[in-house]
Amino acid sequence: METPSPEKSNWIQELSNQSWNLELVVSGAAIYSTSFLPELTDTAIESYFENYQLSSSVVTQVFPLLAYSFAKSSAYLLIITFAVHFILRAFWIAIVGLRAVFPQGINYENIPNTSKSLAETYKKKFGTLDGFIIRLDRFSSQIFSIAFVLVLFSLMLALLYLLIFTGTVGIKTFFPEFYSQAKPILLIVGEVILVASLVLVLLSANEKYREHPVIGKLLMQFIDKSTWLYMGMYKPIQYINFTFASNLPRKKYYFTVSFIGLFFFGLALSIYLDKMLTHYGITHLESRNFYSTGTSEHKLTPNFYDNLRPENERIEAASIQSDVVEGAFLKLYINYSKVFDADLAKICKEPTLPDTLKRRKQRLLVDKSRLACFNQYFKIALNDSTFDSVELFFEDQGTTKGLRTYLSTEKCKIGRNTLYIKTMNVDSLPKKVWTDYVAVPFWYAKD
């Protein structure tokens, strides 16, 4: 083991004494950089729902939503921690500046309107200004170290999730049969390893089991073989962790770790529940007793209207040009998210085309066949009138890809109208059963 020379130790000590200015620069830059992370995590989960979601069932969304909630809570925790450090360091600089003006510090005997006994009480309670500066300096440096543990931990979780996600999507895409057969086995093996790991960690908290020859050996093997889960962050994280654990009192160390852990997981759970309820359109924390329960037929949802939807916001289900329609045509856009693929694959077959056809002609026939399939899958109705067939076009909105069609407003009545979109329940075939997808209310007024 390397033992630093006295010269190197003095250099390290001198460097640590002057680290506050670097801490301020890094902390300020970190606050600015991490301020983008919450928005980035929102973009990532919306991209998942749009392009990678294979099923609309709640069960399949648990892992992606958990990853999202952990990522977003990590982002908030980083912002809070770096902001607290920045404020503490700024306060420390202010106190150091005050000390430069008044080198003698606090003169307890000269505090106005204070008796000798009260001055002694103050002296015992507050101590010297130099002592406070030293304590504040140490506390600021500890906060800074904790912030970087959180950075490394968050990066570890992100890399681990990306590895699992890309691996799962890759196997599911290129080896679907192997994936369907191996999935239950891998889940069982993973659960067994997870439970065994938790049992080992709990046993290691007791010295009796920790010193046991068999359990101790298993624990060593577990630590040695599981370091890859840290995604290269094992040593940096443990350097900081071991330094805190070996120098802080046990109760203070465990309290700090427990507090950060509970705060982190509590924040992650609240973000998870909020996103899940929002994604599935479930009204929550509504303070008005008689407000909407979330039914689209009786609510103007800004996302359904081009003129009300915020700029660059993704179209979630469908959209028309305005909440008030005046023209001869209703311009309808239906978002085509990845979740439709499983249903479409059951009713759509790619046409068999002769090789003699030119490539452009082949593409035209394939697209025509796919649009015909969408016409089977979606049923569109205006009030009580159902359209037997509509002319569909593919349209790329940038953030989404979907279908565009133009519906005559000839059958619209002056005032309120409702556009209904339903999807075929493919599991009911050959009997055709339709499921409500979305309802878009609008007001019609003639030109």
C-alpha positions as CSV (number, residue, x, y, z in Angstrom):
1,M,0.0,0.0,0.0
2,E,1.3,3.4,-0.9
3,T,2.3,5.7,2.0
4,P,2.5,9.4,1.1
5,S,5.8,11.1,1.9
6,P,5.7,14.1,4.4
7,E,6.2,16.5,1.5
8,K,3.3,15.0,-0.4
9,S,1.1,15.1,2.7
10,N,1.9,18.8,3.2
11,W,1.1,19.4,-0.4
12,I,-2.2,17.6,-0.1
13,Q,-3.1,19.5,3.1
14,E,-2.2,22.8,1.5
15,L,-4.3,21.9,-1.6
16,S,-7.3,21.0,0.6
17,N,-7.0,24.3,2.4
18,Q,-7.3,26.1,-0.9
19,S,-10.0,23.9,-2.4
20,W,-12.9,26.2,-1.6
21,N,-12.4,28.3,-4.7
22,L,-12.5,25.3,-6.9
23,E,-15.5,24.0,-5.1
24,L,-17.4,27.2,-5.8
25,V,-16.5,27.0,-9.5
26,V,-17.5,23.4,-9.8
27,S,-20.6,23.7,-7.7
28,G,-21.8,26.7,-9.7
29,A,-21.2,24.9,-13.0
30,A,-22.9,21.8,-11.6
31,I,-26.0,23.7,-10.6
32,Y,-26.3,25.1,-14.1
33,S,-25.6,21.8,-15.8
34,T,-27.9,19.7,-13.6
35,S,-30.8,22.2,-14.1
36,F,-31.4,20.6,-17.5
37,L,-31.6,17.0,-16.1
38,P,-35.3,17.0,-14.9
39,E,-36.5,18.2,-18.4
40,L,-34.1,15.6,-20.0
41,T,-35.6,12.8,-18.0
42,D,-39.2,13.9,-19.0
43,T,-38.1,13.9,-22.7
44,A,-36.6,10.4,-22.2
45,I,-39.7,8.8,-20.8
46,E,-41.9,10.5,-23.4
47,S,-39.6,9.1,-26.1
48,Y,-40.0,5.7,-24.5
49,F,-43.8,5.9,-24.5
50,E,-43.7,7.1,-28.1
51,N,-41.1,4.8,-29.7
52,Y,-40.3,1.8,-27.5
53,Q,-43.4,0.9,-25.5
54,L,-44.6,-2.5,-26.6
55,S,-47.7,-2.9,-24.4
56,S,-50.2,-0.6,-22.8
57,S,-50.5,-2.8,-19.7
58,V,-49.6,-1.2,-16.3
59,V,-47.3,-4.1,-15.4
60,T,-45.0,-3.6,-18.4
61,Q,-44.6,0.1,-17.4
62,V,-43.3,-0.6,-13.9
63,F,-39.6,-0.9,-14.7
64,P,-39.4,2.1,-17.2
65,L,-41.3,4.3,-14.8
66,L,-39.1,3.2,-11.9
67,A,-36.0,4.1,-14.0
68,Y,-37.5,7.5,-14.8
69,S,-38.4,8.2,-11.2
70,F,-35.0,7.3,-9.9
71,A,-33.3,9.4,-12.7
72,K,-35.5,12.4,-12.0
73,S,-35.2,12.2,-8.2
74,S,-31.4,11.9,-8.7
75,A,-31.5,15.1,-10.8
76,Y,-33.4,17.0,-8.1
77,L,-31.2,15.7,-5.4
78,L,-28.1,16.8,-7.3
79,I,-29.5,20.3,-7.8
80,I,-30.5,20.6,-4.1
81,T,-27.1,19.3,-2.9
82,F,-25.0,21.5,-5.1
83,A,-27.2,24.5,-4.3
84,V,-26.9,23.9,-0.6
85,H,-23.1,23.6,-1.0
86,F,-22.9,26.8,-3.0
87,I,-24.9,28.7,-0.4
88,L,-22.8,27.3,2.5
89,R,-19.5,28.2,0.7
90,A,-20.7,31.7,-0.1
91,F,-21.7,32.1,3.6
92,W,-18.3,30.8,4.6
93,I,-16.6,33.4,2.4
94,A,-18.7,36.1,4.0
95,I,-17.6,35.0,7.5
96,V,-14.0,34.8,6.5
97,G,-14.2,38.3,5.1
98,L,-15.8,39.4,8.4
99,R,-12.9,37.8,10.2
100,A,-10.4,39.8,8.1
101,V,-12.1,43.0,9.2
102,F,-12.3,42.0,12.8
103,P,-9.4,39.6,13.5
104,Q,-10.3,39.3,17.2
105,G,-13.6,37.7,16.3
106,I,-16.4,37.9,18.8
107,N,-15.7,40.0,21.9
108,Y,-18.3,38.5,24.3
109,E,-17.4,41.0,27.0
110,N,-18.4,43.9,24.8
111,I,-21.8,42.7,23.5
112,P,-24.4,45.4,24.1
113,N,-27.2,44.9,26.7
114,T,-25.6,41.6,27.9
115,S,-24.8,40.6,31.5
116,K,-21.6,38.7,32.4
117,S,-23.5,35.5,33.0
118,L,-25.4,35.8,29.7
119,A,-22.1,36.6,27.9
120,E,-20.6,33.4,29.4
121,T,-23.6,31.4,28.2
122,Y,-23.2,32.8,24.7
123,K,-19.5,32.0,24.8
124,K,-20.1,28.4,25.7
125,K,-22.9,28.1,23.1
126,F,-21.2,29.8,20.1
127,G,-17.5,29.5,20.8
128,T,-15.0,31.4,18.8
129,L,-15.5,32.8,15.3
130,D,-12.4,30.9,14.1
131,G,-13.9,27.6,15.4
132,F,-17.2,28.4,13.5
133,I,-15.2,29.1,10.3
134,I,-13.4,25.8,10.6
135,R,-16.6,23.8,11.3
136,L,-18.4,25.5,8.4
137,D,-15.5,24.8,6.1
138,R,-15.4,21.1,7.0
139,F,-19.2,20.8,6.7
140,S,-19.1,22.5,3.2
141,S,-16.5,20.1,2.0
142,Q,-18.5,17.1,3.3
143,I,-21.6,18.3,1.4
144,F,-19.5,18.7,-1.7
145,S,-18.2,15.1,-1.3
146,I,-21.7,13.8,-0.8
147,A,-22.8,15.6,-3.9
148,F,-20.2,13.8,-6.0
149,V,-21.2,10.4,-4.5
150,L,-24.7,11.2,-5.7
151,V,-23.3,12.1,-9.2
152,L,-21.4,8.9,-9.4
153,F,-24.4,6.9,-8.1
154,S,-26.8,8.5,-10.5
155,L,-24.4,7.8,-13.4
156,M,-24.0,4.2,-12.3
157,L,-27.8,3.8,-12.3
158,A,-28.2,5.4,-15.7
159,L,-25.5,3.2,-17.3
160,L,-26.8,0.1,-15.7
161,Y,-30.3,0.8,-16.9
162,L,-29.1,1.6,-20.4
163,L,-27.2,-1.7,-20.5
164,I,-30.3,-3.7,-19.4
165,F,-32.7,-1.7,-21.7
166,T,-30.5,-2.0,-24.8
167,G,-29.8,-5.6,-24.2
168,T,-33.4,-6.5,-23.7
169,V,-34.6,-4.5,-26.7
170,G,-31.8,-6.0,-28.8
171,I,-32.6,-9.6,-27.9
172,K,-36.3,-9.0,-28.2
173,T,-35.9,-7.5,-31.7
174,F,-33.4,-9.9,-33.2
175,F,-34.1,-13.1,-31.2
176,P,-37.8,-13.0,-30.3
177,E,-38.2,-16.7,-29.8
178,F,-35.1,-17.0,-27.6
179,Y,-36.4,-14.0,-25.6
180,S,-39.8,-15.5,-25.0
181,Q,-38.3,-18.8,-23.8
182,A,-35.4,-17.3,-21.8
183,K,-37.4,-14.4,-20.1
184,P,-39.1,-16.5,-17.3
185,I,-35.8,-18.3,-16.6
186,L,-33.8,-15.1,-16.4
187,L,-36.4,-13.5,-14.2
188,I,-36.3,-16.4,-11.7
189,V,-32.5,-16.4,-11.7
190,G,-32.4,-12.7,-11.2
191,E,-34.9,-12.8,-8.3
192,V,-32.9,-15.6,-6.6
193,I,-29.6,-13.7,-6.9
194,L,-31.3,-10.5,-5.6
195,V,-32.8,-12.3,-2.6
196,A,-29.6,-14.1,-1.8
197,S,-27.7,-10.8,-2.0
198,L,-30.1,-9.0,0.3
199,V,-29.8,-11.9,2.8
200,L,-26.0,-11.7,2.7
201,V,-26.0,-7.9,3.2
202,L,-28.3,-8.2,6.2
203,L,-26.3,-11.0,7.7
204,S,-23.1,-9.0,7.3
205,A,-24.5,-6.3,9.6
206,N,-24.0,-8.8,12.5
207,E,-20.4,-9.5,13.6
208,K,-21.3,-13.1,14.5
209,Y,-22.3,-13.9,10.9
210,R,-19.7,-11.6,9.4
211,E,-16.9,-13.6,11.0
212,H,-18.4,-17.0,10.1
213,P,-16.1,-18.9,7.8
214,V,-18.8,-19.8,5.2
215,I,-20.9,-16.6,5.3
216,G,-17.8,-14.5,5.4
217,K,-16.4,-16.2,2.3
218,L,-19.7,-15.9,0.5
219,L,-19.8,-12.2,1.4
220,M,-16.3,-11.7,0.0
221,Q,-17.2,-13.5,-3.2
222,F,-20.4,-11.4,-3.5
223,I,-18.5,-8.1,-3.1
224,D,-15.8,-9.2,-5.5
225,K,-18.2,-10.5,-8.2
226,S,-20.7,-7.7,-8.0
227,T,-18.4,-4.7,-8.5
228,W,-19.3,-4.7,-12.3
229,L,-22.8,-3.5,-11.3
230,Y,-21.2,-0.2,-10.4
231,M,-20.4,0.4,-14.0
232,G,-16.8,1.5,-13.3
233,M,-17.9,3.7,-10.3
234,Y,-17.0,1.2,-7.5
235,K,-13.7,2.6,-6.4
236,P,-14.5,6.3,-6.6
237,I,-17.8,5.8,-4.7
238,Q,-16.1,3.6,-2.0
239,Y,-13.2,6.0,-1.5
240,I,-15.6,8.7,-0.4
241,N,-17.9,6.2,1.4
242,F,-15.1,4.5,3.4
243,T,-13.6,7.9,4.3
244,F,-16.9,9.0,5.9
245,A,-17.6,5.6,7.5
246,S,-14.2,5.3,9.1
247,N,-14.0,8.9,10.5
248,L,-17.6,9.7,11.5
249,P,-19.2,8.3,14.7
250,R,-21.3,5.2,13.8
251,K,-24.6,6.7,14.8
252,K,-24.0,9.9,12.8
253,Y,-22.8,7.9,9.7
254,Y,-25.8,5.6,9.8
255,F,-28.2,8.5,10.4
256,T,-26.8,10.4,7.4
257,V,-27.0,7.4,5.1
258,S,-30.5,6.5,6.2
259,F,-31.7,10.1,5.9
260,I,-30.3,10.5,2.3
261,G,-31.7,7.1,1.4
262,L,-35.2,7.7,2.7
263,F,-35.3,11.1,1.1
264,F,-34.1,9.7,-2.2
265,F,-36.5,6.8,-2.3
266,G,-39.4,8.9,-1.0
267,L,-38.9,11.5,-3.7
268,A,-38.5,8.7,-6.3
269,L,-41.8,7.1,-5.2
270,S,-43.7,10.3,-5.3
271,I,-42.4,11.0,-8.9
272,Y,-43.3,7.5,-9.9
273,L,-46.8,7.7,-8.7
274,D,-47.3,11.2,-10.1
275,K,-46.1,10.1,-13.6
276,M,-48.0,6.8,-13.6
277,L,-51.3,8.6,-12.7
278,T,-50.7,11.4,-15.2
279,H,-49.8,8.9,-18.0
280,Y,-53.0,6.9,-17.5
281,G,-55.1,10.0,-17.1
282,I,-56.1,9.4,-13.5
283,T,-57.0,12.6,-11.6
284,H,-55.0,12.9,-8.4
285,L,-54.7,15.5,-5.7
286,E,-57.6,17.5,-7.0
287,S,-58.7,20.0,-4.4
288,R,-62.0,20.9,-6.1
289,N,-64.8,18.5,-5.0
290,F,-66.8,18.7,-8.2
291,Y,-64.1,19.1,-10.9
292,S,-63.7,16.7,-13.8
293,T,-62.8,13.0,-13.2
294,G,-60.7,13.0,-16.4
295,T,-63.3,12.0,-19.0
296,S,-62.2,13.4,-22.4
297,E,-65.8,13.8,-23.6
298,H,-66.5,16.6,-21.1
299,K,-63.1,18.2,-20.9
300,L,-61.1,20.5,-23.2
301,T,-57.7,18.9,-23.1
302,P,-55.2,21.4,-24.7
303,N,-53.2,18.5,-26.2
304,F,-56.1,17.7,-28.5
305,Y,-56.1,21.0,-30.3
306,D,-53.3,22.5,-32.5
307,N,-54.2,26.0,-31.4
308,L,-54.1,25.3,-27.7
309,R,-51.3,22.8,-27.5
310,P,-48.0,24.3,-26.1
311,E,-45.2,24.6,-28.7
312,N,-43.1,21.4,-29.2
313,E,-45.4,19.3,-27.0
314,R,-45.9,15.8,-28.2
315,I,-49.3,14.8,-29.4
316,E,-50.4,12.0,-27.1
317,A,-53.4,10.5,-28.9
318,A,-55.1,12.7,-31.5
319,S,-55.5,16.3,-32.5
320,I,-57.7,18.6,-34.6
321,Q,-56.9,22.1,-35.8
322,S,-58.9,24.0,-33.2
323,D,-61.4,23.8,-30.3
324,V,-63.7,25.9,-32.5
325,V,-64.0,24.7,-36.1
326,E,-65.4,26.9,-38.9
327,G,-64.2,25.4,-42.1
328,A,-65.6,22.7,-44.4
329,F,-63.1,20.1,-43.2
330,L,-62.0,18.8,-39.8
331,K,-58.2,18.1,-39.9
332,L,-57.6,15.1,-37.8
333,Y,-54.2,13.7,-36.8
334,I,-53.8,10.4,-35.0
335,N,-50.6,9.6,-33.3
336,Y,-49.0,6.2,-34.2
337,S,-47.1,5.2,-31.1
338,K,-45.1,2.0,-30.8
339,V,-47.7,0.3,-28.6
340,F,-50.0,-0.2,-31.7
341,D,-47.5,-2.5,-33.4
342,A,-48.5,-5.6,-31.4
343,D,-52.1,-5.3,-32.5
344,L,-51.4,-4.2,-36.1
345,A,-49.1,-7.2,-36.6
346,K,-52.1,-9.5,-35.9
347,I,-54.3,-8.0,-38.6
348,C,-51.8,-6.6,-41.2
349,K,-49.8,-8.7,-43.7
350,E,-47.2,-7.3,-45.9
351,P,-48.2,-7.7,-49.6
352,T,-46.3,-10.3,-51.7
353,L,-44.8,-8.3,-54.6
354,P,-43.0,-9.6,-57.7
355,D,-39.3,-8.8,-57.9
356,T,-39.9,-7.4,-61.4
357,L,-41.6,-4.3,-60.0
358,K,-39.5,-1.2,-59.6
359,R,-38.5,-0.2,-56.0
360,R,-40.6,2.9,-56.1
361,K,-43.7,1.0,-57.2
362,Q,-43.1,-1.6,-54.5
363,R,-42.9,1.1,-51.8
364,L,-46.2,2.7,-53.1
365,L,-48.0,-0.7,-52.9
366,V,-46.6,-1.4,-49.4
367,D,-47.7,2.0,-48.0
368,K,-51.1,1.7,-49.6
369,S,-51.5,-1.7,-47.9
370,R,-50.4,-0.3,-44.5
371,L,-52.9,2.6,-44.7
372,A,-55.6,0.1,-45.6
373,C,-54.7,-1.8,-42.5
374,F,-55.0,1.3,-40.3
375,N,-58.4,1.9,-41.8
376,Q,-59.4,-1.5,-40.5
377,Y,-57.9,-0.9,-37.1
378,F,-59.3,2.6,-36.4
379,K,-63.0,3.4,-36.4
380,I,-63.8,7.1,-36.6
381,A,-67.2,8.6,-35.8
382,L,-68.6,12.1,-35.6
383,N,-71.4,12.4,-33.1
384,D,-73.7,9.5,-34.1
385,S,-72.4,9.0,-37.6
386,T,-69.6,6.5,-38.3
387,F,-67.2,7.0,-41.3
388,D,-67.1,3.7,-43.3
389,S,-63.6,4.6,-44.6
390,V,-61.4,7.6,-44.6
391,E,-58.5,8.8,-46.7
392,L,-55.3,8.5,-44.6
393,F,-51.9,9.9,-45.1
394,F,-48.7,9.3,-43.2
395,E,-47.4,12.5,-41.5
396,D,-44.2,13.2,-39.5
397,Q,-44.8,15.8,-36.8
398,G,-41.1,15.7,-35.6
399,T,-41.8,14.6,-32.1
400,T,-44.3,12.0,-33.3
401,K,-45.2,10.0,-36.4
402,G,-48.9,9.4,-37.3
403,L,-51.8,9.6,-39.6
404,R,-53.6,12.6,-41.1
405,T,-57.1,12.6,-42.6
406,Y,-59.6,15.3,-43.5
407,L,-63.3,14.8,-42.4
408,S,-66.2,16.7,-43.9
409,T,-68.0,19.0,-41.4
410,E,-71.2,18.6,-43.4
411,K,-72.9,16.5,-40.6
412,C,-71.7,18.8,-37.8
413,K,-74.4,20.7,-35.9
414,I,-74.0,24.3,-34.8
415,G,-72.5,24.2,-31.3
416,R,-71.0,21.2,-29.6
417,N,-69.8,18.1,-31.5
418,T,-67.7,15.2,-30.4
419,L,-65.2,13.2,-32.6
420,Y,-64.8,9.6,-31.4
421,I,-61.9,7.3,-32.3
422,K,-62.0,3.6,-31.4
423,T,-59.5,0.8,-31.9
424,M,-60.2,-2.8,-32.8
425,N,-59.8,-5.4,-30.1
426,V,-57.8,-7.8,-32.2
427,D,-58.1,-10.6,-29.6
428,S,-61.9,-10.7,-30.4
429,L,-61.4,-11.6,-34.1
430,P,-63.1,-12.8,-36.2
431,K,-65.8,-11.0,-34.2
432,K,-65.1,-7.3,-34.4
433,V,-65.2,-5.5,-31.0
434,W,-64.2,-1.9,-30.7
435,T,-62.5,-0.2,-27.7
436,D,-62.8,3.5,-27.0
437,Y,-59.5,5.2,-27.6
438,V,-60.2,8.9,-27.4
439,A,-63.0,11.4,-27.7
440,V,-62.4,15.0,-28.8
441,P,-65.1,17.5,-28.2
442,F,-65.2,20.7,-30.3
443,W,-67.5,23.6,-31.2
444,Y,-68.6,24.1,-34.7
445,A,-69.6,27.4,-36.2
446,K,-70.3,28.0,-39.9
447,D,-68.1,30.5,-41.8
